[in-house]
Amino acid sequence: MQVTIDGVTYVSHEGPVWRGESNFMAMVDLAPFDLPGMREQLWLRERDEGGAYEVCCIPFYAYGLALGDVVGTGESHDVDRVIRKSGRRAVRVLFTEPRPPVDDRSVLRAAVESADLLSEWNGDRMVAIDLPDGSLSRPILDSIQGEVEGGTAFWEWSDSMEFSQV
């Protein structure tokens, strides 16, 4: 979900995949990722090592972060650093509007479910898919590629840029 307040767009996770394990939320400023005026709210779980939190959602916009990464926060309680990577990756798909007469999003949903992967949707146009072993299965790749070739979607790896809060 996205909401704009005083010129700042806030992105939230309505259904974080590890919601039951989270107990803290923090923001990530998206300006360092060429998204000025946007902030993403991440669901986190406090770790035993003081000031460290585990990411409990699949980031939609923040780069260099994945489910299970351990992050730190600064004085403003915003995520400002990655302490330890989880080894997971995420692929993000943005579907264009208007949708074609044959809407293949259900094919991707079925492929994700069949592969027993975790995913989060931001509305019905963006999905972030957790990849515990860091690779895409053929059915998921085929579904995404079909949309891209048809000009109806764009995709990216969440780690195509390093996390930064400069």
N, C-alpha and C positions, 0 to 999 in steps of 0.2 A: 504494500500500500504506500502511496505517496501523498503527502499533504504539503502545501506551501504556506508558510507563515512569515510575514514581514520580509518577503523576497527570498527566503531560504526554503529549499525543498528538502523535506525530511522523508527518508525511505525507511520503512519499518518491515519487520518480518512477522506476518500474522500467524504463521505456522512453523516456527523453528523446529527442525527435525529432532533436536535433543532438548525440547522444551522442558521436559520433566527434570532434566539434569541442570538446568540453568537457574541462577539465583541473582543475576546482576545484568544490567544493561549499560552499554557505553556507546558513544558516538565515534564515528570516523569522519573526518573532514575529507570530502572527495575532491577538493580543489587541486591537490597534487596530481590527480589522475585526469586533469583537463575537464573536470566537472565543477566549475566554480558555482558557489551558491547552493551546493548540495551536501547533505550529511546523511550517513547511513547508520541506523541504530542496530548494533549487534547484541545478540543474547550471549551471555558468558556464564561460566561457572568458576567460582573462586577455587584456586589451587592452594595446596598446603604451603608452597613457597610464597611468602608474603608479597602482595602486589602483583601476583601473576593470575591470569584468567584464561580458561580454555574456551575457544569459540564453539558455541553450540548451535549455530545456524550456518547456512551456506551463503556467503556474501554475494549480493546481486551486483554491486558496483565496485567495491573496494578491491584493489589489485593486491596480489602477493599474500592473500589470506585464504585459508581453507578451513573446513570443519575440523575441529580438534587441535588446531594450532594454539600455542600458548602465547598470549600477548600481555603487554604491560600498559598501564595507563599513567598519564601525567597528573599534575596538580589539578587540572580542569576535569579529570576523570574521563577524558577522551582517550581512545586507544592511540598510543604514540609509538609503539615498537613491537616487533616480533621477537619473542624470547626463544621459542623453539617451534620448528615446523613439525607437523604431524605425519608428513609423508603422503598425505592425501592431495588430490587436485580437484578442481571443479571446472566444468564446462558450462558456459552461459549461452543461452539462445534467446535472441530477440526476434519475435515474429512481427512482420510488417502488417499494416492496415492499408487498404481493406484486404480481407482474407480472400483467397481464391474460392471458387464454387466448391471444390473438393478440399476440405480443410484437413490436413494431415497431422495436426497436433495430437490427435488421438493415437496415431501410430507411434509417435515418440513417447507418449504417456505409457502405452502398452509395452514398448521396448524397455523403458526404465523399470516398470513393474516386473516384467519377466526376468530382468537381470538382477532383481532384488536390490536396486540401488535407492538411495535417499535423494529426494529432490524437493525444491521449494519453488512455488510459483509466486510471482509478483503480478497480480492481476491475471489476465489470461494471455498476455503478450510476452512475458519473460519467464524463463525457467532457469534455475541453477541446479546442476546435477552433481552430486558428490561421487567421486571416483576413488574408492579406498586404495586401489592399487595403482592409481594414476593413469590408467589407460581406458580408452573407449571400446566397448564391444562393437562388433560389426553391425548388429541391428540398430543400435543407437547412432552410430556413425552414418549408416545408410539413410536413416530417417532425417538427420540433420542435413546431410549432403543433398538429399532430394529437395528440401526446402530452399537451401542456398542456391542450387542450380535453377530452381524455379523463380528466384528473385523474391521469395516470400519470407526470408529469414537471414539473419546474420548470427555468427557465433564467434566465441573467443574463449581462450583459456584464462582463468582468473589469475594465473601466475605469469601472464605474458609481460607484466611489469612487476618490479619489486615494490613491496610495501614502502611507503614514504610519507612522512608528515612534516616535510620541510616547509 
